[in-house]
């Protein structure tokens, strides 16, 4: 298995974890809540917080698997 394959497998598992959380929380979750629940809180420098979970959410949003309502993310009805 190549390094890329390992990274893609890890990314797939992380996306599944986010989607599972959203399935279990139909009223949605915010970025910080998702980061807390998955244990992936992060910070960079003085201002960037939870960039890793933001990136995951951005990927899922681009794939149309989630929607955003205000500051909360929810499953897209046809995504799961």
Backbone as CSV, one residue per row, in Angstrom:
resi,resn,N_x,N_y,N_z,CA_x,CA_y,CA_z,C_x,C_y,C_z
1,UNK,0.864,-1.182,0.000,0.000,0.000,0.000,0.906,1.239,0.000
2,UNK,0.622,2.158,-0.898,1.437,3.368,-0.995,1.052,4.359,0.110
3,UNK,1.882,5.362,0.276,1.582,6.422,1.246,0.280,7.115,0.879
4,UNK,0.085,7.339,-0.412,-1.163,7.976,-0.867,-2.370,7.106,-0.523
5,UNK,-2.255,5.806,-0.761,-3.351,4.894,-0.434,-3.684,4.961,1.060
6,UNK,-2.665,4.987,1.882,-2.882,5.088,3.329,-3.600,6.392,3.687
7,UNK,-3.158,7.486,3.071,-3.785,8.785,3.340,-5.242,8.782,2.885
8,UNK,-5.512,8.219,1.728,-6.876,8.181,1.220,-7.774,7.292,2.078
9,UNK,-7.234,6.193,2.577,-8.000,5.336,3.494,-8.314,6.079,4.785
10,UNK,-7.330,6.794,5.318,-7.552,7.584,6.523,-8.591,8.671,6.301
11,UNK,-8.527,9.334,5.177,-9.485,10.381,4.844,-10.890,9.809,4.727
12,UNK,-11.010,8.654,4.100,-12.316,7.996,3.975,-12.896,7.698,5.354
13,UNK,-12.065,7.188,6.272,-12.530,6.881,7.625,-12.938,8.141,8.380
14,UNK,-12.179,9.215,8.227,-12.531,10.474,8.885,-13.851,11.023,8.361
15,UNK,-14.042,10.973,7.053,-15.304,11.443,6.478,-16.466,10.600,6.998
16,UNK,-16.282,9.279,7.061,-17.328,8.398,7.585,-17.651,8.742,9.037
17,UNK,-16.626,9.084,9.816,-16.840,9.451,11.220,-17.682,10.721,11.319
18,UNK,-17.377,11.719,10.498,-18.153,12.964,10.506,-19.591,12.683,10.089
19,UNK,-19.774,11.926,9.028,-21.122,11.612,8.561,-21.897,10.822,9.615
20,UNK,-21.221,9.917,10.308,-21.868,9.165,11.376,-22.317,10.062,12.514
21,UNK,-21.473,11.017,12.896,-21.863,11.981,13.936,-23.095,12.771,13.514
22,UNK,-23.113,13.212,12.274,-24.242,13.995,11.794,-25.502,13.145,11.688
23,UNK,-25.344,11.879,11.346,-26.495,10.977,11.317,-27.073,10.810,12.727
24,UNK,-26.197,10.730,13.718,-26.621,10.568,15.115,-27.135,11.853,15.737
25,UNK,-26.906,12.984,15.086,-27.327,14.299,15.589,-28.088,15.034,14.492
26,UNK,-29.342,14.643,14.245,-30.092,15.194,13.116,-30.322,16.700,13.169
27,UNK,-30.181,17.313,14.349,-30.322,18.774,14.416,-29.028,19.475,14.022
28,UNK,-28.002,18.698,13.712,-26.748,19.249,13.236,-25.738,19.508,14.334
29,UNK,-24.524,19.762,13.927,-23.412,20.063,14.830,-22.563,21.169,14.227
30,UNK,-21.921,21.929,15.095,-20.979,22.942,14.652,-19.584,22.350,14.493
31,UNK,-18.728,23.091,13.843,-17.362,22.643,13.605,-16.648,22.280,14.904
32,UNK,-16.699,23.148,15.906,-15.988,22.883,17.164,-16.540,21.635,17.852
33,UNK,-17.862,21.436,17.778,-18.462,20.237,18.374,-17.944,18.975,17.683
34,UNK,-17.874,19.023,16.372,-17.372,17.877,15.610,-15.916,17.615,15.969
35,UNK,-15.120,18.668,16.019,-13.711,18.515,16.376,-13.554,17.917,17.775
36,UNK,-14.368,18.383,18.726,-14.329,17.837,20.090,-14.706,16.364,20.109
37,UNK,-15.819,16.048,19.487,-16.327,14.674,19.531,-15.384,13.675,18.859
38,UNK,-14.666,14.125,17.845,-13.723,13.240,17.153,-12.307,13.315,17.725
39,UNK,-12.091,14.235,18.647,-10.749,14.374,19.225,-9.731,14.907,18.239
40,UNK,-10.170,15.832,17.378,-9.252,16.385,16.359,-9.163,17.907,16.466
41,UNK,-9.308,18.439,17.687,-9.150,19.884,17.873,-7.757,20.278,17.435
42,UNK,-7.649,21.433,16.802,-6.346,21.888,16.327,-6.291,23.405,16.357
43,UNK,-5.086,23.909,16.372,-4.885,25.345,16.256,-3.562,25.576,15.547
44,UNK,-3.497,26.702,14.877,-2.294,27.057,14.152,-2.078,28.543,14.353
45,UNK,-0.944,28.878,14.884,-0.676,30.283,15.142,-1.641,30.834,16.171
46,UNK,-1.965,32.096,16.029,-2.820,32.752,17.022,-4.296,32.728,16.663
47,UNK,-4.640,32.506,15.397,-6.032,32.682,15.042,-6.746,31.487,14.437
48,UNK,-6.036,30.612,13.752,-6.690,29.525,13.037,-7.007,28.378,13.991
49,UNK,-8.285,28.113,14.184,-8.723,27.044,15.086,-9.449,25.974,14.297
50,UNK,-9.214,24.746,14.677,-9.930,23.591,14.131,-9.938,23.560,12.607
51,UNK,-8.809,23.888,12.030,-8.677,23.923,10.575,-8.840,22.534,9.966
52,UNK,-8.445,21.502,10.703,-8.530,20.148,10.168,-9.985,19.735,9.961
53,UNK,-10.817,19.982,10.974,-12.235,19.640,10.833,-12.912,20.539,9.798
54,UNK,-12.493,21.819,9.700,-13.032,22.699,8.649,-12.746,22.105,7.281
55,UNK,-11.544,21.590,7.107,-11.174,20.998,5.814,-12.040,19.784,5.498
56,UNK,-12.249,18.928,6.488,-13.112,17.758,6.287,-14.530,18.184,5.911
57,UNK,-15.059,19.166,6.644,-16.405,19.654,6.354,-16.476,20.259,4.955
58,UNK,-15.449,20.986,4.566,-15.408,21.566,3.228,-15.431,20.499,2.146
59,UNK,-14.696,19.418,2.354,-14.692,18.325,1.378,-16.075,17.695,1.272
60,UNK,-16.684,17.425,2.421,-18.018,16.808,2.422,-19.061,17.741,1.814
61,UNK,-18.923,19.026,2.057,-19.844,20.014,1.480,-19.686,20.044,-0.045
62,UNK,-18.434,20.059,-0.513,-18.175,20.053,-1.960,-18.706,18.792,-2.628
63,UNK,-18.708,17.697,-1.889,-19.246,16.426,-2.404,-20.769,16.371,-2.276
64,UNK,-21.360,17.438,-1.722,-22.810,17.548,-1.528,-23.357,16.487,-0.586
65,UNK,-22.521,16.056,0.357,-22.958,15.060,1.334,-23.498,15.713,2.596
66,UNK,-23.167,16.990,2.789,-23.679,17.737,3.936,-24.173,19.097,3.470
67,UNK,-24.979,19.724,4.317,-25.445,21.083,4.074,-25.138,21.899,5.325
68,UNK,-25.142,23.195,5.160,-24.876,24.094,6.282,-26.096,24.960,6.510
69,UNK,-26.524,25.025,7.755,-27.617,25.915,8.151,-27.098,26.751,9.313
70,UNK,-26.859,28.025,9.025,-26.234,28.868,10.031,-24.832,28.353,10.313
71,UNK,-24.565,28.062,11.566,-23.246,27.535,11.947,-23.249,26.026,12.147
72,UNK,-24.328,25.391,11.763,-24.466,23.955,11.974,-24.400,23.212,10.640
73,UNK,-23.860,22.028,10.710,-23.773,21.152,9.548,-24.713,19.979,9.754
74,UNK,-25.398,19.610,8.671,-26.364,18.516,8.709,-26.126,17.630,7.496
75,UNK,-26.581,16.387,7.605,-26.514,15.512,6.447,-27.403,16.066,5.346
76,UNK,-26.927,15.947,4.139,-27.770,16.227,2.985,-28.717,15.034,2.885
77,UNK,-29.983,15.263,2.700,-30.981,14.208,2.713,-30.652,12.982,1.878
78,UNK,-29.967,13.137,0.779,-29.674,12.008,-0.094,-28.245,11.515,0.056
79,UNK,-27.504,12.015,1.069,-26.079,11.719,1.147,-25.746,10.429,1.884
80,UNK,-26.622,9.941,2.708,-26.249,8.792,3.536,-27.148,7.630,3.304
